[in-house]
């Protein structure tokens, strides 16, 4: 049986070296698109439905703020 992916750890690992994104903030999508309604966010990327829907039209500054918010949301899921 495969070990389930820790999406929070994967999210951090995937983007940890991209603090200075040359081409702007990348989409945090991990192609694990499942909404956890009790939390109001995707279990893969930690974005809300509104954040997902607005991503393409967000300014770079708004994308960076969204990244800050979703990484803060992911922290409780990361091992200490």
C-alpha positions in Angstrom: 0.0 0.0 0.0 1.3 3.4 -0.9 1.9 6.0 1.8 -0.4 8.9 1.4 1.3 12.1 0.3 1.6 14.8 3.0 0.4 17.6 0.8 1.5 20.3 3.2 5.1 19.0 3.2 5.0 18.5 -0.6 3.8 22.1 -1.0 6.6 23.5 1.1 9.2 21.2 -0.5 8.0 22.0 -4.0 8.3 25.8 -3.6 10.8 26.3 -0.7 13.5 27.5 -3.2 11.2 29.8 -5.0 11.2 32.7 -2.5 12.3 35.1 -5.3 10.1 33.9 -8.2 11.5 35.4 -11.4 8.4 34.9 -13.4 6.0 35.8 -10.6 4.5 33.4 -8.1 3.7 30.0 -9.5 0.3 28.4 -9.1 0.3 26.3 -5.9 -1.9 23.7 -7.6 -0.6 20.1 -6.9 -3.3 18.5 -9.1 -4.9 17.1 -5.9 -8.1 19.0 -6.4 -10.4 18.0 -3.6 -12.3 20.5 -1.5 -12.5 19.8 2.2 -15.8 21.6 2.9 -15.4 21.5 6.7 -12.2 23.6 6.3 -13.3 25.5 3.2 -10.1 24.7 1.3 -8.5 22.3 -1.2 -6.6 19.5 0.5 -3.9 19.7 -2.1 -3.0 23.4 -2.4 -4.8 24.9 0.7 -6.6 27.5 -1.4 -10.2 28.5 -0.9 -12.6 28.2 -3.8 -12.5 32.0 -4.2 -8.7 32.0 -4.3 -8.7 29.3 -6.9 -11.3 31.1 -9.1 -9.5 34.4 -8.8 -5.9 33.2 -9.3 -5.6 34.0 -13.0 -6.8 37.5 -12.5 -4.8 38.3 -9.4 -1.9 40.8 -9.4 1.5 39.5 -8.4 1.2 41.1 -5.0 -2.2 39.4 -4.4 -0.7 36.0 -5.5 2.2 36.5 -3.0 -0.4 37.4 -0.2 -2.3 34.3 -1.2 0.8 32.2 -1.0 1.5 33.6 2.5 -2.0 32.7 3.6 -2.0 29.2 2.2 1.4 28.4 3.6 0.2 29.5 7.0 -2.9 27.3 6.6 -0.6 24.3 5.7 1.7 24.7 8.8 -0.6 22.7 11.2 -0.3 19.7 8.8 3.5 19.7 8.8 5.5 17.5 11.1 7.3 19.4 13.9 
